[in-house]
Amino acid sequence: MKIVHSWLNDLVPVGSADDQQRVDEVADAITHLGLHVEDVARVGSTVAGVVTARVVRTERHPDAAKVHRVYVDTGDGVERHVWCGAFNMAPGDIIPLATGGTVMPDGRRIEPKPILGIASQGMLCSASELGLGNDHSGILILPPHTPVGVPYGEALGLAEEVVYDLDVLRNRPDAFGHLGVARDLAAHLGVPLAPAPPAPAVTGAPRTATVELVEGIRCPRFTSLVISNVRVGTSPDWMVSRLAAAGMRSINNIVDVSNYVMLETNQPNHAYDFDTLGGGGFRVRMAAEGEVIVTLDEVSRVLTDADLLICDATDRPIGLAGIMGGLNTEISDDTTVIALETAWFEPMGILRTVARMGLRSEASARFERGADPLGIDRSTARFVELLRLTCPDLVVHEGAVDARTDHLPAPTTIRVRPERVSALLGTEFAAADITRLIEPIGFACTDGRGVLTVAVPSWRPDCTVEVDIVEEVARHHGYAALGKTVPKSTVPGGLTPIQHRRRRLREVLLGLGLSEAMPHPFLTAGDLSRAGLPEAAVRLVNPLVVGDDLLRTSLRPGLLKAIEFNESHRRTGVSLFEVGHVYPPSTEVLPAEYEALAVVVAGSDATAAMRIWRELAAAMGWGARVDQSNVPDGMHPTRSATLSLGRDAVGVVGEVHPDALDAYGITERVAVLELNLSVLLAAEPKVAQWKPTSRFPSSDFDLAVAVPDTVAAEKVEKAIRQGAGEWLVDLALFDVYRGQGVADGARSLAYRLRLQAADRTLTDADVAQVRDKVVAATAKLGAVLRA
Amino acid sequence: MIDDVRAARDAAVARLAAAATLAEARALETELLGRKGPFSEFKTKLGGLSTAEEKKAAGQAVNEATQAVVAAAEARVSDLKQAERAVQLQAERIDLTEVLSRPSRGHAHIVTQAWQRLEDVFVGLGFQVAEGPEVETDWYNFEALNMPPDHPARSMHDTFYVDHGCTGSTVLRTHTSPVQIRVMQQIEPPIYMIMPGRVFRNETTDATHLAVFHQIEGLVIDRGITLADLAGTIESFTKSFFGEGFTSRLRPSYFPFTEPSAEFDIRTPKGEWLELGGSGMVHPNVLRAGGLDPEEWSGFAFGFGIDRMAKERHGVGDVREMYTNDIRFLEQF
């Protein structure tokens, strides 16, 4: 919302805009009232070098499709040639021409840029290029009688204005008008707000624009007023200047007053040409399904039965209620009698139509937030007052209509307990303090035995409960004045055991040389199947990128993409991990979301994954069975295993299936470890218990056995442990050998055992006895002792 | 005889001093001081002397000579050992800057780093840490937070809807605030909790905006909590996280789930104000949705982005870069 300083100053004395310090203070005050000033700009100062020019003729060039040649005259009778990308001008139009060397407000310097070898003698400007509002749809066409060859600012009567750009939030519909901001400021500064304009003097004979409210819920109030003896012309310079500063272009005196009143009072209104209003009145009803209206922007719009229409008395649609008028009753240069519509529309209905059509207007922005249902009289009075400046002979007719239904919001009153206000703000406010702070912004307070009854002004529909008043009190007291206290936390701060374990997990992974990736949690159709994973996944209804609509059920596809990306940038052998959520489908209220870990090591085989698993398991106190008979989806069939805890699969370890690697365009092997952290981190790990270390010497011996490939090394190890008994303190597999001397389909496993007793030094005989038992135990698995 | 002893001593000391290697010195030591050495022989000859005085004088001379030779041998052995160690040490020289392997540590993602630093600061201020699901029901994400269906503020959240359950009933959480409700339902006040996590907004990404990003949210519910307590907590956080030279301020704003609401800004030591996040007193409707009586309990909540903390700290020019999983990015931190 753009608030113009000079305009504000008409409503509340805030001082001169020439004083930059004063401007900064005003901006700061507005911000601290909750209407964040995002930017303060000085606009409307003429851009030196931009002059008015008349279009002489336009010409297409056969080789230029997007631009045409415009010949202009700057009053010296010399034709100047300009290339132009906009086509909205016709011979005779007056337009602003930025001559060569001009520096535009955005810093661009106008140079004679040749196109097709033909130079341009300047640039034609749009309104936005000159800092006159947001319109960049075409070149700015100036009023027909504008003198040619003069600085455009002078021709338009522009004055420099200071503009505050406010980020007005949904709770303050009133601040979409200068009046609302002025009211807050007046209270803040302790100065009076400008009084409402007097009701217009009625001088004309009865003449009525009738109003029939067919739909009284969506339109609970609709007023009409007929004004005659109006002459369409130009607006005063100051009004043009302020409108421009606020981002609106001057059209003619009637439209300008309509806009000006809206920007001031926050009350949209619409002036119709009374003579084109069929049946001389209005009819407000819901549209029929499929009914069509052509709006002012010349777009034909198809309506639904949820859209509210303004029709004339013959039931011909003339406006999309609260959003945009129709083309058919637009004010023309010949208009002499107008019918002024000022109404209040139910906000949610406007919001829904706006959302469905994607059609937003200055009016709809105000109605959807909530206009002031009782602000219509003031806005009508202001309309007449301002129109009289250019039409001093206008006649306001008797017979104005104010049609209302019971659905107009009733005034709200709120019970406010001063001790409650104080309890929430950390203050000691009495009823009188609260009254002093909020009455200046229109909240009428009645004190009844220590409880205030607060009447909410009609322009503050956001205030419905006691805490809303607490905020008003805090705003006008000043948030900073409340001070800063620190509540004494009565709970011990800290991470939960699960959060501690997650941190430990990350540290171990980082220590193993793995870096943390954060792929997107959305997958594209095919990502799962390429990885060899089941395709069932929960879908997004409205993805940001078409096709990027699956919620991941596994972290693997994201990490495979990361490996592929890095490989394509000549970074092979990348080791990554991710801790993140996955969201498998479920029939419960929510998908079966859980936290997972995935590790990928490019350029390494399954043993790397096993090594990482064993490090993690040792560090985290996890135990799980490595079940190679259960090959997980998408994994190498002879180099992968499911990690199982009881009957539940809690992870995957091994190597990615070569088919999946091919599908992702990865040329290296990729070792993978995946864990369900929601399960594993939740388990309380066993605390290691002390075992006394022996004071007696230990004895080592080595043992190599040939074992069929079908027997897992894990089983051999288990047999050795059982055979060796309590003296075994360390067991390590130090060599695996296949080849000469070992039968086909078997391999040699070489172990080193360390024996030690707690109570004595072991003899050679002791060691020999253990060795025999170990050999016997492994023999049961089909292992053959190697010489 | 005494003269012979002294002559033998001088000869022995001279030979020891001339020993070139440790082995030679040790061999000499054995030869000179052993049973067949000259001084053993002198000792056996002592018995052949006639007078007690002669025996005493000669015995003293032999002892004195033996001690001198022992000392000379020890000194020579020690010197030679030192020299030999010095040669060894010289031969073992390594150029420590001649390193073949590169550092192999892993790199924590900068968002995780920021996340953990924030957690640590809040833990120090007496907060606990809560988490919640990323796929949420409409009720937790909106309705319980005082945004009933059709509430205009919902349009401020560009929501990803999830095809699960009834149409429109499931969303990717647009903020971490649903965890507030879950916490209120699960534990009795007092609550001093922060809630970090991943959030989703269906908006086009650019250098400063992401569709998937991370927020941290704080919630305090206790008896007698005030807006001044919010200001003080934000101030404590600002100083703990950014440094003593930083200060903070609240300014009025609007959020459906808080009333009064406030934006909070921090002021750098250079005097610049930076907008950081949103906050306010928990709305009575939100307390009720969490099963708490607003007449008994009051509280405040605040929230801000984690990604921005990481971006600012490391000067990352484009937030999208943080999620490319380019190892060349990850390795920088």
Contacts between the chains, C-beta under 8 A, distances in Angstrom:
chain1	res1	chain2	res2	distance
A	31	B	251	6.0
A	32	B	251	5.6
A	32	B	252	7.3
A	33	B	252	6.6
A	34	B	251	6.8
A	34	B	252	2.9
A	34	B	253	6.1
A	34	B	254	7.4
A	36	B	251	7.2
A	36	B	253	7.2
A	36	B	263	7.1
A	169	B	253	6.4
A	169	B	254	3.8
A	170	B	152	5.6
A	170	B	153	5.9
A	170	B	156	7.6
A	170	B	254	6.1
A	171	B	254	4.1
A	172	B	254	7.2
A	347	B	152	7.5
A	348	B	150	5.9
A	348	B	152	7.8
A	351	B	150	8.0
A	351	B	152	6.0
A	351	B	155	7.9
A	355	B	155	7.3
A	368	B	152	7.0
A	369	B	152	7.3
A	423	B	224	6.6
A	423	B	226	7.1
A	423	B	298	7.0
A	424	B	226	6.1
A	424	B	227	6.4
A	424	B	260	7.8
A	424	B	281	5.9
A	424	B	298	6.1
A	425	B	226	5.9
A	425	B	227	5.1
A	425	B	228	7.0
A	426	B	226	3.3
A	426	B	227	6.4
A	426	B	228	3.7
A	426	B	229	6.8
A	465	B	259	8.0
A	465	B	284	7.0
A	467	B	259	4.2
A	467	B	260	7.2
A	467	B	281	7.1
A	467	B	283	6.7
A	467	B	284	6.0
A	468	B	259	6.2
A	470	B	259	7.1
A	470	B	260	5.9
A	470	B	281	7.7
A	471	B	252	7.0
A	471	B	259	5.6
A	471	B	260	3.6
A	471	B	261	7.1
A	474	B	227	6.2
A	474	B	252	7.2
A	474	B	260	4.9
A	475	B	252	4.8
A	475	B	260	7.5
A	479	B	227	7.3
A	479	B	231	7.2
A	479	B	249	7.5
A	479	B	250	4.5
A	479	B	251	6.2
A	479	B	252	6.3
A	479	B	262	6.2
A	480	B	249	6.4
A	480	B	250	7.6
A	482	B	226	7.7
A	482	B	227	5.6
A	482	B	228	4.7
A	482	B	231	6.5
A	483	B	228	5.0
A	483	B	231	7.1
A	483	B	232	7.8
A	484	B	228	6.2
A	484	B	231	4.4
A	484	B	232	3.9
A	484	B	235	4.9
A	485	B	226	7.0
A	485	B	228	4.6
A	485	B	229	5.4
A	485	B	231	7.7
A	485	B	232	4.5
A	486	B	229	6.9
A	486	B	232	4.1
A	486	B	233	6.1
A	486	B	235	7.9
A	486	B	236	5.6
A	487	B	220	6.2
A	487	B	222	6.3
A	487	B	225	5.8
A	487	B	229	4.3
A	487	B	232	7.5
A	487	B	233	6.9
A	489	B	125	7.2
A	489	B	126	3.1
A	489	B	127	7.2
A	489	B	190	7.6
A	489	B	192	4.5
A	489	B	220	7.9
A	490	B	190	4.9
A	490	B	192	7.8
A	490	B	222	6.9
A	491	B	126	6.8
A	491	B	128	6.5
A	491	B	190	5.8
A	491	B	191	7.8
A	491	B	192	5.2
A	492	B	126	7.3
A	492	B	128	7.9
A	493	B	122	7.1
A	493	B	123	4.5
A	493	B	124	6.7
A	493	B	125	6.6
A	493	B	126	4.1
A	493	B	127	5.1
A	493	B	128	6.2
A	493	B	192	7.0
A	494	B	123	5.6
A	494	B	128	6.2
A	495	B	119	6.9
A	495	B	123	6.5
A	495	B	128	7.8
A	495	B	129	5.6
A	496	B	128	7.3
A	496	B	129	6.7
A	499	B	119	7.9
A	499	B	129	5.7
A	503	B	116	7.1
A	506	B	108	6.6
A	506	B	112	7.1
A	509	B	106	6.2
A	510	B	105	6.4
A	510	B	106	3.8
A	510	B	107	7.2
A	510	B	108	5.8
A	511	B	105	7.2
A	511	B	106	7.1
A	512	B	106	6.7
A	513	B	104	4.3
A	513	B	105	6.3
A	513	B	106	5.2
A	514	B	106	4.3
A	515	B	106	4.7
A	515	B	107	4.2
A	515	B	108	7.9
A	515	B	109	8.0
A	515	B	327	6.6
A	515	B	330	4.6
A	515	B	331	6.8
A	516	B	106	7.1
A	516	B	107	6.7
A	516	B	108	5.3
A	516	B	109	4.0
A	516	B	112	6.0
A	516	B	330	7.0
A	517	B	109	7.1
A	517	B	325	4.2
A	517	B	330	6.9
A	518	B	109	5.4
A	518	B	111	6.5
A	518	B	322	7.3
A	518	B	323	5.6
A	518	B	325	6.9
A	519	B	323	7.4
A	519	B	325	5.7
A	520	B	212	6.1
A	520	B	323	6.6
A	521	B	134	7.7
A	521	B	198	7.6
A	521	B	212	6.4
A	522	B	212	7.8
A	538	B	135	7.5
A	538	B	162	6.0
A	538	B	163	6.5
A	538	B	164	5.4
A	539	B	162	7.4
A	539	B	163	4.3
A	540	B	160	5.5
A	540	B	161	7.0
A	540	B	162	6.1
A	540	B	163	7.0
A	540	B	172	7.6
A	541	B	160	7.8
A	541	B	161	3.9
A	541	B	162	6.7
A	541	B	163	5.3
A	542	B	160	6.5
A	542	B	161	5.6
A	542	B	202	6.2
A	543	B	160	7.6
A	544	B	160	7.7
A	544	B	202	5.5
A	544	B	203	7.6
A	544	B	204	7.1
A	544	B	205	7.9
A	544	B	211	5.2
A	551	B	135	7.0
A	551	B	162	7.0
A	558	B	325	7.9
A	559	B	325	7.9
A	561	B	325	7.7
A	562	B	325	3.7
A	565	B	324	7.1
A	565	B	325	6.5
A	565	B	326	6.7
A	566	B	325	7.6
A	566	B	326	6.7
A	566	B	327	5.0
A	569	B	326	6.9
A	569	B	328	7.1
A	571	B	327	5.0
A	571	B	328	6.8
A	574	B	327	5.0
A	575	B	106	7.2
A	576	B	325	7.0
A	576	B	327	7.7
A	576	B	330	7.9
A	577	B	106	7.6
A	580	B	198	7.9
A	581	B	133	7.7
A	581	B	134	5.2
A	581	B	198	7.3
A	583	B	134	7.4
A	583	B	135	5.5
A	585	B	164	7.6
A	589	B	137	6.4
A	589	B	165	6.6
A	590	B	133	6.1
A	590	B	135	5.5
A	590	B	136	7.3
A	590	B	137	6.6
A	590	B	164	7.2
A	590	B	170	6.7
A	591	B	135	5.2
A	591	B	162	7.5
A	591	B	164	5.8
A	591	B	170	7.9
A	593	B	133	5.1
A	593	B	134	6.6
A	593	B	135	5.6
